Amino acid sequence: MTEKSKKEIVIPGEIIAKGDEFLPGDWTMKQGDNVVSTRLGVVEKSDKLIKVIPLSGVYIPRPGNTVIGEVKDIAVAGWMMDVGGPYSAFLPLRECPGFIETSEMENVYGIGDLLVTQIFNVGRTSVDLTMKSRERGALTKIKDGTIIKVNPHRVPRVIGKEGSMISLIKNATKTNITVGQNGIIWIKGDKIDDELFAERAIKFIVENTTADGLTEKVEKWLAENKEGGKK
Amino acid sequence: MAYTKRFDGRKLDELRPIQAKVGVIPNADGSALFGQGDTIAIAAVYGPKILNPKHQQNPEKGVLRVHYNMLSFSVGERIKPGVSRRSQEISKVTEWALTPLVMLDELPGTVIDIHINILQANAGTRCAGINAAAMALAHAGIPMKEMISAVAIGSMGGTITTDISKEEEDYEEDGEKAATDIPMTFLSNSEKITLLQLDGAIPAKKLKEALEAGKEACKKINEYQKKALKEYK
């Protein structure tokens, strides 16, 4: 990583703005006259608002996020799931498509199954999930493929602007990739080599998230490594 | 004879060579290594995660748990592994030192586990542990009001010395122990003290002098912590 990043990294307690010029946004607080950061991250200024985008730490669930989670337990009227983050998530029976008999719950989603699911509500200490989606087949149980785990704060770079980065990898590796906002990625290809190639491509992006001109770099990397991935 | 020249040839207000590194334990949510001379501490942070058993949960704010441990090979003579009276005490004072700066109100019902291990001990292990823990907390993305730095100031028969080593801790004058060891912490912005211990005897006037020396030393240590965190990509 020889290229110098223009983004400024701040640490907790570091003064990021003085006076009343900016209003404190996410992960910032007012200390006297100064606005300080409360997390390790990158500063983003927009108009009159200043906020910090975290670089590390556990996943923070937000409504609308598509995540990949593991079934941990079967409760009376739903499934307890682990989607990362500090709190456990609940998938109610009524949020599943079709009619499911209570006695059949185990056969639909068993303990240890991985699901592509969506967060529809985040409470103070709880997360609610849904399997209902407007897009047919978007939310499903994972039966085969490769699962990899990345830092959840690097996910936006893996997806790229309006999915540009991920479609680049999808086309180059001929695989189908589902990226969970919690950092868990599901790769499904026809051949295991394609899946492994896609995995290496994603690892490359994750390692170079702070670099400028990432899309060009990834295009170059994909072209260079294509033969190696096929062998 | 007064203590004017230090055993290792440092200036009276000079720190030992510092090494600081972030992200040394890939499995942990946050981790850091901090070394002051021959004292090396590593800290790993896990969480925030759900606190079990449930009755220990606090629905208003999160809980911080610190586990301080000296590894059996950290000193010349092997120490018995496991929890000792001393390690329990240090775990507790470290917890009290770190609690005021972590914004636990934002993490109700959760726990943050901090594991501090001393790889090599040569005086000032609790200070190195706190410095490493502060960096590991920041790396773990835990919301914090400010950073914290710790240093052990010594009074060697009345001479205020910064960041004392084991040799100095055992300093004797006329066959009597003349060294006083004062570990202290300073917060980076408000310069508040969250830990202040004293082993020995010191006049009140000298203690004020020691605190001033500690404040200066903590500012320098904070720079190293900042640098290490910013270098982490």
Interface residues (C-beta under 8 A of the other chain):
Chain A: M1 I9 I11 P12 G13 E14 I15 W27 M29 Q31 V36 T38 R39 L40 G41 P54 L55 S56 G57 V58 P86 Y87 S88 R124 T125 H153 T209 T210
Chain B: D29 G30 G47 P48 K49 I50 P59 L101 M103 L107 P108 G109 T110 L137 A138 H139 A140 G141 I142 P143 M144 K145 E146 M147 L187 S188 N189 S190 Q225 K226 L229 K230 Y232 K233
